[in-house]
């Protein structure tokens, strides 16, 4: 979490000049700032859960799980709390295929599938990360709606919100880092390693990529579609690993990519 906190602080500094373009954030209604505080808490839960899960298990298994669960959780919660259009059969089928394929993507063959591979000490932190993702996705949709209603274009709303959210997330994360002895020690060590410089690159990439998601979210009627379609990063990541790191692409993983692309197509069209 100490590294993620540093990355969010660095990213907010790098992109802060974007706040000078477009409407002034201070004109936004008070309700917007309440949602901003809430999304910062959810982002902190997500990043803490992800970091603590990574420390206890295999990243290639844990990350797809953390990404797959919100694909199902977000539409379920959105139907209850947001004035969102009803999902049709293709949407539901597509989201189910995305979630299933994300869970089998890390496997090299069917014999490697064991329930105990998923039921590890890291599972609780994966669930925490997934809950955080679900929370901030729904909150971000509501906050972006307030921004566009206040005169922001979707592009301006996404970019401004990206910076403001990073600042709020850091304000939630840093007291936790200072309060937890292991995180406090990690933060101290970061000052004297090359990881401190990598935090700037990580912050630029985290905010830049989620900024694109926010722009899409402010242009879309349904947050569930955006959350599902952003999982395109999973097959792209697998293919990039094959091209750049010469990792093997076993038939099961290739089949999982095909299933996920089918699910993405069903959601998109």
Residue pairs with C-beta under 8 A, 6 or more apart in sequence:
1 47
1 48
1 51
1 52
1 173
1 176
1 177
1 180
1 183
1 186
2 177
2 183
2 184
2 186
2 187
2 190
3 51
3 186
3 190
3 195
3 199
3 202
4 47
4 48
4 50
4 51
4 173
5 47
5 170
5 173
5 174
5 177
5 187
6 187
6 190
6 196
6 199
6 203
7 199
7 200
7 202
7 203
7 206
8 43
8 47
8 166
8 169
8 170
8 173
8 203
8 206
8 207
9 166
9 170
9 174
9 203
10 199
10 200
10 202
10 203
10 204
11 166
11 202
11 203
11 204
11 206
11 207
11 208
12 163
12 166
12 167
12 170
12 203
12 207
14 200
14 203
14 204
14 207
15 159
15 162
15 163
15 166
15 204
15 207
15 208
15 211
16 163
18 159
18 160
18 162
18 163
19 25
19 160
19 163
19 164
21 156
21 159
22 152
22 153
22 156
22 159
22 160
23 150
23 151
23 152
23 156
25 160
25 164
27 150
27 151
28 146
28 147
28 150
29 146
29 150
31 146
32 143
32 146
32 147
32 150
35 139
35 142
35 143
35 146
36 143
36 164
36 165
36 168
37 168
38 135
38 139
39 135
39 136
39 139
39 140
39 143
39 165
39 168
39 169
40 165
40 168
40 169
40 171
40 172
41 135
41 172
42 132
42 133
42 135
42 136
42 139
43 132
43 136
43 165
43 168
43 169
43 172
44 132
44 169
44 172
44 173
44 176
45 128
45 129
45 131
45 132
45 135
46 128
46 129
46 132
46 133
46 136
47 129
47 132
47 169
47 173
48 125
48 128
48 129
48 132
48 173
48 176
49 66
49 125
49 126
49 127
49 128
49 129
49 130
49 131
49 132
50 62
50 63
50 66
50 125
50 129
52 122
52 125
52 128
53 62
53 66
53 122
53 125
53 126
53 129
54 62
54 122
56 120
56 121
56 122
56 125
57 120
57 121
57 122
58 106
60 106
61 106
61 117
61 118
62 122
62 126
64 102
64 103
64 105
64 106
64 234
65 102
65 103
65 118
65 126
65 130
66 126
66 129
66 130
66 133
67 102
67 133
67 231
67 233
67 234
68 98
68 99
68 100
68 102
68 103
68 231
69 99
69 126
69 127
69 130
69 133
69 134
70 130
70 133
70 134
70 137
70 227
71 95
71 98
71 99
71 102
71 227
71 228
71 231
72 95
72 96
72 99
73 130
73 131
73 134
74 133
74 134
74 137
74 138
74 223
74 224
74 227
75 87
75 91
75 92
75 95
75 224
75 227
77 134
77 138
78 84
78 138
78 141
78 222
78 223
78 224
79 86
79 87
81 138
82 138
82 141
82 142
82 223
84 221
84 222
84 223
84 224
85 221
85 222
87 95
87 222
87 224
90 266
90 267
90 269
91 224
91 225
91 228
91 266
91 267
93 263
93 266
94 228
94 262
94 263
94 264
94 265
94 266
94 267
95 224
95 228
95 263
95 267
96 263
97 259
97 260
97 262
97 263
97 266
98 228
98 231
98 260
98 263
98 264
98 267
100 259
101 256
101 257
101 259
101 260
101 263
102 231
102 234
102 256
102 260
103 118
104 113
104 252
104 256
105 234
105 235
105 238
105 253
105 256
105 257
105 260
107 113
107 252
107 253
107 256
108 248
108 250
108 252
108 253
109 250
109 252
110 252
133 227
136 165
137 217
137 223
137 226
137 227
138 223
140 161
140 165
140 214
140 217
140 223
141 217
141 223
143 161
144 154
144 157
144 158
144 161
144 214
144 217
144 218
145 218
147 156
147 157
147 160
147 161
147 218
148 154
148 157
148 218
152 160
152 218
154 215
154 218
154 219
155 215
157 214
157 215
157 218
158 211
158 212
158 214
158 215
158 216
158 217
158 218
159 211
159 214
159 215
161 214
161 218
162 207
162 210
162 211
162 214
163 207
166 203
166 207
176 183
177 183
177 184
177 186
177 187
178 184
178 187
190 196
190 199
209 233
213 226
213 230
216 226
216 229
217 223
217 226
220 226
225 267
225 268
228 263
228 264
228 267
229 264
229 267
229 268
231 260
231 264
232 264
234 260
235 257
235 260
235 261
238 249
238 253
238 257
239 249
239 257
241 247
242 248
242 249
